């Protein structure tokens, strides 16, 4: 997922993306959607089934 995709998601949720890193912005989106802000910290296991970034996170290709 490209940064412009993450910014579009953030904008749709009312999150200001200016000056934020991709990982930081994803974590803010995770909190807004009611998940833990755990992007990039899963060790091949994730119970956040409704997270928009679950597949990306588990793939290790950030």
KOLBA-440140 format. One record per residue (C-alpha): residue number from 1; residue in one letter; chain; x, y, z. Coordinates in pm, whole numbers. Layout:
! residues N
     k   r   c       c1       c2       c3
   NUM   A   A        X        Y        Z
...
This chain:
! residues 62
     k   r   c       c1       c2       c3
     1   X   A        0        0        0
     2   X   A      139      336     -103
     3   X   A      151      645      117
     4   X   A     -111      821      -95
     5   X   A     -350      531      -26
     6   X   A     -290      562      348
     7   X   A     -343      939      329
     8   X   A     -674      887      146
     9   X   A     -793      650      420
    10   X   A     -684      898      686
    11   X   A     -866     1182      511
    12   X   A    -1183      975      498
    13   X   A    -1159      926      874
    14   X   A    -1091     1294      943
    15   X   A     -725     1243     1034
    16   X   A     -468     1507      935
    17   X   A     -180     1330      761
    18   X   A       55     1628      724
    19   X   A      408     1556      844
    20   X   A      334     1203      963
    21   X   A      524      889      871
    22   X   A      342      605      699
    23   X   A      371      378     1004
    24   X   A      262      656     1240
    25   X   A      -37      741     1024
    26   X   A     -139      376      999
    27   X   A     -125      345     1378
    28   X   A     -347      652     1413
    29   X   A     -594      501     1165
    30   X   A     -590      174     1359
    31   X   A     -692      356     1677
    32   X   A     -966      546     1493
    33   X   A    -1111      218     1360
    34   X   A    -1114       72     1713
    35   X   A     -810     -153     1688
    36   X   A     -479     -152     1872
    37   X   A     -208       73     1726
    38   X   A       20     -223     1668
    39   X   A      118     -192     1301
    40   X   A      447     -367     1230
    41   X   A      472     -537     1567
    42   X   A      287     -863     1501
    43   X   A      500    -1176     1505
    44   X   A      300    -1386     1255
    45   X   A       -6    -1365     1478
    46   X   A     -278    -1099     1485
    47   X   A     -621    -1105     1645
    48   X   A     -729     -773     1489
    49   X   A     -937     -937     1216
    50   X   A    -1115     -618     1106
    51   X   A     -800     -406     1074
    52   X   A     -752     -252      729
    53   X   A     -377     -314      749
    54   X   A     -371     -670      886
    55   X   A     -258     -838      563
    56   X   A        7     -573      496
    57   X   A      136     -594      851
    58   X   A      161     -973      856
    59   X   A      332     -977      516
    60   X   A      625     -779      653
    61   X   A      627     -562      338
    62   X   A      572     -217      483
